[in-house]
Amino acid sequence: MPGETVHPIELLPHPTPMDENHRLLLFGIRRVAAHGLDDAHAAHAMLCGFGLSFRRPLVLLRALMAEASRVSSRRILVAPCCCPRMTDAEATMLAAIGVARNDAPAAHRLLAGMLGVANCLGALSSAQALAQAFEDLGKPLLGDSGN
């Protein structure tokens, strides 16, 4: 409603992850969501995080974000990169990616709920591949995002 104020804790109910791997992923999600698939800062963060092997996680992150944007029936709210808290959508996406490799049905439920659709197998496949890439490159995403 116009004129109604919303307390920031309602928009940002979750603390950012303590785990550096999840923080790197969150930064990438925020940059790509806010500045597009070709954001240079997201690419630079992946380069700094993964070295010369940065391309695989970067391309998979872009694929996940493009697929989520394509199939979503609702807006996906993301916070600015400097924000020390996360939105529900960000927390859900991190949780879904974290469990995607070991519990695909749970990851699908999380993603489908966040996106407001019944079926999001493309997003699930991208989340699984992204989680596998992080693990293969020595930055595993454990399910609880380090909090």
Residue pairs with C-beta under 8 A, 6 or more apart in sequence:
8 85
9 85
11 77
11 79
11 87
12 79
12 83
12 85
12 86
12 87
13 85
13 86
13 87
13 88
13 91
14 85
14 86
14 87
14 88
14 90
14 91
14 147
15 84
15 85
15 86
15 147
16 23
16 26
16 83
16 84
16 85
16 86
17 23
17 26
17 94
17 145
17 146
17 147
18 146
18 147
19 142
19 145
19 146
20 139
21 134
21 139
21 140
21 141
21 146
22 94
22 98
22 141
22 145
22 146
24 45
24 46
24 49
24 139
25 61
25 94
25 97
25 130
25 134
25 141
26 86
26 90
26 94
27 42
27 45
27 81
28 42
28 45
28 46
28 57
28 58
28 61
29 61
29 65
29 78
29 90
29 93
29 94
30 78
30 79
30 80
30 81
30 90
31 39
31 41
31 42
31 45
31 81
32 39
32 42
32 61
32 62
32 65
33 65
33 76
33 78
34 78
34 80
34 81
35 41
35 42
37 62
37 65
37 66
42 58
42 61
43 54
43 58
46 54
46 57
46 58
46 61
47 54
49 139
50 57
50 137
50 139
53 137
56 133
56 136
56 137
57 130
57 133
57 134
57 137
60 126
60 129
60 130
60 133
61 130
63 126
63 129
63 130
64 97
64 123
64 126
64 127
64 130
67 120
67 122
67 123
67 126
68 76
68 93
68 111
68 115
68 120
68 123
69 76
70 122
71 115
71 117
71 120
71 122
71 123
72 115
72 116
72 117
73 115
73 116
73 117
74 115
74 116
76 89
76 114
76 115
77 87
77 88
77 89
77 90
78 87
78 89
78 90
79 85
79 86
79 87
79 90
86 94
88 114
89 114
91 145
92 110
92 111
92 113
92 114
93 111
93 114
94 141
94 145
95 110
95 143
95 144
95 145
96 106
96 107
96 110
96 111
96 114
96 124
96 127
97 107
97 127
97 130
97 131
97 141
98 131
98 141
98 142
98 143
98 144
98 145
99 106
99 107
99 110
99 143
100 107
100 124
100 127
100 128
100 130
100 131
101 128
101 131
101 132
101 135
102 143
104 124
104 128
107 124
107 127
107 128
108 120
108 121
108 124
111 120
111 123
111 124
111 127
112 118
112 119
112 120
115 123
131 141
134 140
134 141
135 141
